[in-house]
Amino acid sequence: MKLAVQVKLLVMPEQAAALAATLHACNGAAGQASRIAFERRVFSRIRLQKLAYTELKAQGLSAQPALHVIRKVADAYTALHTQIQAGILGKEGSARRTKAQTEPIRFRRDAAQPFDDRCLSWQMDARTVSIWTVHGRCKNVAFTGEPSQLKILSEYRKGESDLVHRDGKWFLLATCEIPEAELNASPTDWIGVDRGIANLATTSDGDNHQGRGLERYRRRMAWVRAELQAKGTKSAKRKLKRRARRESRHAAHVNHKIAKTVVADAQRTGRGIALEDLQGIRDRVRLTRHQRATLSSWPFHQLGEFIAYKARRKGVPVLVVDPAYTSQRCPRCGHVSRKNRPCRDDFCCVVCGLAGPADHIAAVNVRVRARTAWAFVNTPNAAVSPSPGQGQSRAAKPPSPGLGS
């Protein structure tokens, strides 16, 4: 599997000036190639290379950087056309879609630029890199990073690296090919995970990863954001962008810690991980006005992605199940009713009397559905329906487990 490892460059002033000039030149060339592609209606990399390569070389770019610029432009148009076809940019005639279709793609002066091994070489022992710039080869550029990330970088780096300039600092994002562990094809059981807002993740084992700290942090950030938006100055807008990135990094850090804990528990006990399929949840639920911002900034998708990729590295199977009524169904008797949820945090079955935290009950139901789905998939000829003349035997209903089973 591919993984991006980020390291920080410790640049001298003259090195920083050369890197900045390189990014500006490459992205200026990308803008020119984008205009050529848009005017000629040529979006494939090979055809665009025939039209723009000579012109980009004349601007001072070497052969490999010019090819990377052309490929970056072609990939950008491919992504744009995919978004248009999928309806992500709105319906036909909408302002956003019309603007995307009537203007060439623009590239920021400081947008990231890819480098391959011909333009960028790594000296792992000395922790330095040598990188091509428009002012010549920039050698002995020191880099640093987290020890575990540097270990992955030295062992598995393969492919391109992206040069990134962010908040006045320079970074390299290196692509690493990490071998996946052998998948556990026979898990002993499943860990059900219920994702939410008040509790970011609750497992069927009873582990509760609360999101109150993240919620307080976001409320404080929202208050600061409102003050900066009220000012409306250029300085305030710059601070808004920095704070948005800071908030995103904080949420990702919290999700990384939760995902790491869940995957470690599953690997240690030989179990798989079951998640709810929450795709399109924003379109399915009805919210009051004050709840919309909370749901829009809810990082449930990111948490699921982190759990999935960390599980692949450890060989832990991940199963996605139907989320319908997981918070209203009793895992003991199977009764489904809204009355089983007297309030947001509590569950109490009106039939059998089973009670407990609502998020824990939902996680248990996710685990039960994973057991059923896994048993169905691994049953021989499970998907083959009997012929019309044959009798249909009713499948045995799995026993309804208790809360702690």
C-alpha positions as CSV (number, residue, x, y, z in Angstrom):
1,M,0.0,0.0,0.0
2,K,1.1,3.6,-0.6
3,L,1.7,6.0,2.2
4,A,2.9,9.6,2.2
5,V,5.5,10.5,4.7
6,Q,6.1,14.2,5.5
7,V,9.4,15.6,6.5
8,K,10.4,19.2,7.2
9,L,13.2,20.9,5.3
10,L,15.7,22.9,7.4
11,V,16.6,25.4,4.7
12,M,19.0,28.3,4.6
13,P,17.8,31.7,3.3
14,E,19.5,31.2,-0.1
15,Q,18.0,27.7,-0.4
16,A,14.5,29.0,0.5
17,A,14.8,31.6,-2.2
18,A,15.8,29.0,-4.8
19,L,12.9,26.7,-3.8
20,A,10.4,29.6,-3.9
21,A,11.6,30.6,-7.4
22,T,11.3,27.0,-8.5
23,L,7.7,26.7,-7.3
24,H,6.8,30.0,-8.9
25,A,8.3,29.0,-12.2
26,C,6.7,25.5,-12.3
27,N,3.3,26.8,-11.4
28,G,3.5,29.7,-13.8
29,A,4.4,27.1,-16.5
30,A,1.5,25.0,-15.3
31,G,-0.9,27.9,-15.8
32,Q,0.4,28.4,-19.3
33,A,0.0,24.7,-20.2
34,S,-3.5,24.9,-18.7
35,R,-4.5,27.7,-21.0
36,I,-3.1,25.8,-24.0
37,A,-5.1,22.7,-23.0
38,F,-8.3,24.7,-22.5
39,E,-8.0,26.7,-25.7
40,R,-7.1,23.6,-27.9
41,R,-9.4,21.3,-26.0
42,V,-6.5,18.9,-25.5
43,F,-6.5,17.2,-22.1
44,S,-4.6,14.0,-22.6
45,R,-1.0,14.0,-21.3
46,I,0.6,12.8,-24.5
47,R,-1.2,15.2,-26.8
48,L,-0.6,18.1,-24.4
49,Q,3.1,17.2,-24.2
50,K,3.4,17.7,-28.0
51,L,1.8,21.1,-27.8
52,A,3.4,22.6,-24.7
53,Y,6.8,20.8,-24.0
54,T,8.9,23.0,-26.3
55,E,7.4,26.2,-24.9
56,L,7.9,25.1,-21.3
57,K,11.5,24.2,-22.0
58,A,12.0,27.7,-23.5
59,Q,11.0,29.2,-20.1
60,G,14.0,27.6,-18.4
61,L,12.5,24.4,-17.1
62,S,14.6,21.2,-17.5
63,A,13.2,18.2,-19.2
64,Q,11.9,16.2,-16.2
65,P,10.2,19.2,-14.4
66,A,8.5,20.2,-17.7
67,L,7.1,16.7,-18.0
68,H,5.9,16.8,-14.4
69,V,4.2,20.1,-15.1
70,I,2.4,18.7,-18.1
71,R,1.3,15.7,-16.2
72,K,0.1,17.8,-13.3
73,V,-2.1,19.8,-15.7
74,A,-3.5,16.7,-17.4
75,D,-4.3,15.1,-14.1
76,A,-6.1,18.3,-12.9
77,Y,-8.3,18.3,-15.9
78,T,-9.0,14.6,-15.5
79,A,-10.1,15.2,-11.9
80,L,-12.2,18.2,-13.0
81,H,-14.1,16.3,-15.7
82,T,-14.7,13.4,-13.3
83,Q,-16.2,15.8,-10.7
84,I,-18.5,17.3,-13.4
85,Q,-19.7,13.9,-14.6
86,A,-20.4,12.8,-11.0
87,G,-22.4,16.0,-10.4
88,I,-20.1,17.2,-7.6
89,L,-19.9,20.7,-9.1
90,G,-23.7,21.0,-9.3
91,K,-26.3,20.5,-12.0
92,E,-26.0,21.7,-15.6
93,G,-26.3,25.5,-15.7
94,S,-25.3,26.1,-12.1
95,A,-22.8,28.9,-11.4
96,R,-20.1,26.7,-10.0
97,R,-20.3,24.2,-12.8
98,T,-20.5,26.9,-15.5
99,K,-17.4,28.6,-14.1
100,A,-15.4,25.3,-14.1
101,Q,-16.4,24.7,-17.7
102,T,-15.7,28.2,-19.1
103,E,-12.4,29.0,-17.5
104,P,-9.0,27.2,-17.6
105,I,-7.7,25.7,-14.4
106,R,-5.5,28.0,-12.4
107,F,-2.5,27.1,-10.2
108,R,-1.4,29.0,-7.2
109,R,2.2,30.3,-7.2
110,D,3.0,28.1,-4.1
111,A,1.1,25.0,-5.2
112,A,2.9,21.7,-4.6
113,Q,5.3,20.4,-7.3
114,P,6.3,16.7,-7.8
115,F,9.9,15.6,-8.2
116,D,11.2,12.2,-9.2
117,D,14.5,10.6,-8.4
118,R,16.2,12.4,-11.3
119,C,15.4,15.8,-9.8
120,L,15.5,14.8,-6.1
121,S,18.0,12.5,-4.4
122,W,17.9,11.4,-0.7
123,Q,20.9,10.9,1.5
124,M,19.3,9.1,4.4
125,D,22.4,8.7,6.6
126,A,23.2,12.4,6.5
127,R,19.5,13.3,6.5
128,T,19.9,15.7,3.5
129,V,18.4,16.0,0.1
130,S,19.7,17.3,-3.2
131,I,17.0,19.0,-5.3
132,W,16.8,20.6,-8.7
133,T,15.9,24.3,-8.8
134,V,15.8,26.9,-11.5
135,H,19.0,28.4,-10.0
136,G,20.8,25.1,-10.2
137,R,21.1,22.0,-8.0
138,C,20.5,22.8,-4.4
139,K,22.6,20.3,-2.3
140,N,22.8,19.4,1.4
141,V,19.3,20.6,2.3
142,A,18.8,19.1,5.7
143,F,15.5,17.5,6.7
144,T,13.9,16.2,9.9
145,G,10.9,14.3,11.0
146,E,9.3,12.0,13.6
147,P,11.6,9.0,14.2
148,S,9.0,6.3,13.2
149,Q,8.3,8.3,10.0
150,L,12.0,8.6,9.1
151,K,12.3,4.8,9.6
152,I,9.5,4.2,7.2
153,L,11.1,6.7,4.8
154,S,14.5,5.0,4.8
155,E,13.0,1.5,4.3
156,Y,10.1,1.9,1.9
157,R,10.5,5.1,0.0
158,K,9.6,4.6,-3.7
159,G,8.4,7.0,-6.3
160,E,7.9,10.7,-6.4
161,S,8.0,13.3,-3.7
162,D,6.1,16.6,-3.5
163,L,7.7,19.9,-2.5
164,V,5.2,21.9,-0.4
165,H,5.4,25.4,1.0
166,R,3.0,26.0,3.9
167,D,2.9,28.8,6.5
168,G,6.4,29.9,5.6
169,K,7.9,26.4,6.1
170,W,9.1,23.8,3.5
171,F,8.1,20.2,3.5
172,L,8.6,17.1,1.3
173,L,5.9,14.5,1.0
174,A,7.6,11.3,0.0
175,T,5.7,8.3,-1.4
176,C,6.4,5.0,0.4
177,E,5.4,1.5,-0.7
178,I,4.6,-0.4,2.5
179,P,4.0,-4.1,2.2
180,E,0.6,-5.1,3.6
181,A,0.4,-7.8,6.3
182,E,-1.4,-11.0,5.5
183,L,-5.1,-10.6,5.9
184,N,-6.7,-12.5,8.8
185,A,-9.2,-14.5,6.8
186,S,-10.7,-16.2,9.8
187,P,-11.4,-13.6,12.5
188,T,-12.5,-14.9,15.8
189,D,-15.2,-12.2,16.1
190,W,-15.8,-8.6,15.3
191,I,-15.4,-5.2,17.1
192,G,-18.4,-3.1,16.3
193,V,-17.7,0.6,16.1
194,D,-20.4,3.3,16.4
195,R,-19.3,6.7,15.2
196,G,-21.0,9.9,16.5
197,I,-20.6,13.5,17.4
198,A,-20.8,13.6,21.2
199,N,-18.8,10.3,21.3
200,L,-16.5,10.1,18.3
201,A,-16.2,6.3,18.5
202,T,-17.8,3.7,20.8
203,T,-16.8,0.0,20.5
204,S,-18.8,-3.1,21.3
205,D,-16.2,-3.8,24.0
206,G,-17.5,-0.7,25.9
207,D,-14.5,1.6,25.0
208,N,-15.7,5.1,24.6
209,H,-13.6,7.8,22.8
210,Q,-15.4,11.0,23.7
211,G,-15.4,14.0,21.4
212,R,-16.1,16.6,24.1
213,G,-12.6,17.9,24.0
214,L,-12.8,18.2,20.2
215,E,-16.2,19.8,20.4
216,R,-15.0,22.4,22.9
217,Y,-12.0,23.1,20.7
218,R,-14.2,23.6,17.7
219,R,-16.6,25.9,19.5
220,R,-13.7,28.1,20.6
221,M,-12.4,28.1,17.0
222,A,-15.8,29.0,15.7
223,W,-15.9,32.0,18.1
224,V,-12.4,33.1,17.0
225,R,-13.4,32.6,13.4
226,A,-16.5,34.8,13.8
227,E,-14.4,37.6,15.2
228,L,-11.9,37.4,12.3
229,Q,-14.7,37.3,9.7
230,A,-16.2,40.4,11.3
231,K,-13.0,42.3,10.8
232,G,-12.7,41.4,7.1
233,T,-9.1,42.7,6.7
234,K,-6.4,40.9,4.7
235,S,-4.6,40.0,7.9
236,A,-7.7,38.5,9.3
237,K,-8.3,36.4,6.2
238,R,-4.7,35.1,6.4
239,K,-5.3,34.2,10.0
240,L,-8.5,32.4,9.0
241,K,-6.7,30.2,6.6
242,R,-4.0,29.3,9.1
243,R,-6.6,28.5,11.8
244,A,-8.6,26.4,9.4
245,R,-5.5,24.3,8.7
246,R,-4.7,24.1,12.4
247,E,-8.2,22.9,13.2
248,S,-8.0,20.3,10.5
249,R,-4.7,19.0,11.8
250,H,-6.0,18.8,15.3
251,A,-9.0,16.7,14.2
252,A,-6.8,14.4,12.2
253,H,-4.5,13.9,15.2
254,V,-7.5,12.9,17.4
255,N,-8.8,10.5,14.7
256,H,-5.3,9.0,14.3
257,K,-5.2,8.2,18.0
258,I,-8.6,6.6,18.0
259,A,-8.0,4.5,14.9
260,K,-4.7,3.3,16.2
261,T,-6.3,2.1,19.5
262,V,-9.2,0.3,17.7
263,V,-6.9,-1.5,15.2
264,A,-4.4,-2.5,18.0
265,D,-7.3,-4.1,20.0
266,A,-8.5,-6.0,16.9
267,Q,-5.0,-7.2,16.0
268,R,-4.2,-8.3,19.6
269,T,-7.5,-10.4,19.9
270,G,-7.6,-11.7,16.3
271,R,-10.9,-10.0,15.5
272,G,-12.1,-7.9,12.6
273,I,-13.6,-4.4,12.7
274,A,-17.1,-3.6,11.7
275,L,-18.2,0.0,10.7
276,E,-21.5,1.5,9.7
277,D,-21.9,2.7,6.1
278,L,-22.4,6.4,6.7
279,Q,-22.1,7.5,3.1
280,G,-24.6,10.2,2.3
281,I,-25.7,10.7,5.9
282,R,-25.8,14.5,5.5
283,D,-28.6,14.1,2.9
284,R,-30.5,11.6,5.0
285,V,-30.8,13.3,8.3
286,R,-32.8,16.4,9.2
287,L,-31.1,18.9,11.5
288,T,-31.9,22.1,13.2
289,R,-30.0,25.3,12.2
290,H,-27.5,25.1,15.1
291,Q,-26.7,21.5,14.3
292,R,-25.7,21.9,10.7
293,A,-22.3,23.3,11.3
294,T,-21.5,20.6,13.8
295,L,-22.4,17.8,11.3
296,S,-20.6,19.5,8.4
297,S,-17.4,19.5,10.5
298,W,-17.9,16.0,11.9
299,P,-14.8,14.0,10.9
300,F,-16.5,10.6,10.8
301,H,-15.4,9.8,7.2
302,Q,-11.8,10.6,8.0
303,L,-12.0,8.3,11.1
304,G,-13.3,5.5,8.9
305,E,-10.5,6.0,6.4
306,F,-7.9,6.0,9.1
307,I,-9.2,2.8,10.6
308,A,-9.3,1.1,7.1
309,Y,-5.8,1.9,6.1
310,K,-4.3,1.1,9.5
311,A,-6.2,-2.2,9.5
312,R,-4.7,-3.0,6.1
313,R,-1.2,-2.5,7.4
314,K,-1.9,-4.9,10.3
315,G,-3.9,-7.5,8.3
316,V,-7.1,-6.8,10.2
317,P,-10.3,-7.3,8.1
318,V,-12.8,-4.4,7.9
319,L,-16.5,-4.9,7.2
320,V,-19.0,-2.2,6.4
321,V,-22.6,-2.9,7.4
322,D,-26.0,-1.3,7.0
323,P,-26.5,1.4,9.7
324,A,-30.3,1.3,9.6
325,Y,-31.9,1.3,13.1
326,T,-28.7,0.3,14.9
327,S,-29.5,2.8,17.6
328,Q,-33.1,1.7,18.0
329,R,-32.8,-2.1,17.8
330,C,-32.5,-4.2,20.9
331,P,-29.6,-6.7,20.5
332,R,-31.2,-9.1,22.9
333,C,-34.8,-9.5,21.6
334,G,-34.5,-7.7,18.3
335,H,-37.3,-5.2,19.0
336,V,-37.0,-2.0,17.0
337,S,-38.7,1.2,18.1
338,R,-38.0,4.9,18.7
339,K,-39.3,4.4,22.2
340,N,-36.2,2.4,22.9
341,R,-34.3,5.7,23.0
342,P,-35.9,7.8,25.7
343,C,-33.1,10.3,25.3
344,R,-30.0,10.8,23.2
345,D,-27.5,9.0,25.6
346,D,-29.7,6.2,27.0
347,F,-31.2,3.0,25.6
348,C,-34.0,1.0,27.2
349,C,-35.9,-1.7,25.4
350,V,-39.7,-1.4,26.0
351,V,-40.1,-5.2,25.5
352,C,-37.3,-7.0,27.4
353,G,-36.0,-4.1,29.5
354,L,-32.4,-4.3,28.3
355,A,-30.8,-0.9,29.2
356,G,-27.4,0.7,28.6
357,P,-25.6,3.5,26.9
358,A,-27.1,4.1,23.5
359,D,-23.8,4.3,21.6
360,H,-22.7,1.0,23.2
361,I,-25.9,-0.6,22.1
362,A,-25.5,0.6,18.6
363,A,-21.9,-0.7,18.5
364,V,-23.2,-4.1,19.7
365,N,-25.8,-4.1,16.9
366,V,-23.0,-3.3,14.4
367,R,-21.1,-6.3,15.6
368,V,-24.1,-8.6,15.3
369,R,-24.7,-7.5,11.7
370,A,-21.0,-8.1,10.9
371,R,-21.3,-11.6,12.3
372,T,-24.4,-12.3,10.1
373,A,-22.9,-10.8,7.0
374,W,-19.6,-12.6,7.4
375,A,-21.4,-15.9,8.0
376,F,-23.5,-15.4,4.9
377,V,-20.5,-14.5,2.7
378,N,-18.5,-17.5,3.8
379,T,-21.5,-20.0,3.5
380,P,-21.0,-22.2,0.4
381,N,-23.6,-21.4,-2.4
382,A,-25.1,-18.7,-0.1
383,A,-25.8,-16.5,-3.1
384,V,-27.4,-19.2,-5.2
385,S,-31.2,-19.3,-5.0
386,P,-32.9,-22.7,-5.3
387,S,-34.6,-23.7,-8.5
388,P,-38.4,-23.1,-8.7
389,G,-39.2,-26.7,-8.2
390,Q,-37.1,-27.2,-5.1
391,G,-38.3,-26.4,-1.6
392,Q,-36.6,-23.5,0.2
393,S,-35.2,-24.3,3.5
394,R,-35.3,-21.4,6.0
395,A,-31.9,-20.3,7.2
396,A,-31.4,-20.7,10.9
397,K,-31.6,-17.4,12.6
398,P,-28.5,-16.7,14.6
399,P,-29.1,-16.5,18.4
400,S,-29.5,-12.9,19.6
401,P,-26.5,-12.3,21.8
402,G,-26.6,-10.4,25.0
403,L,-24.9,-7.1,25.5
404,G,-21.7,-8.5,26.8
405,S,-21.4,-11.5,24.4
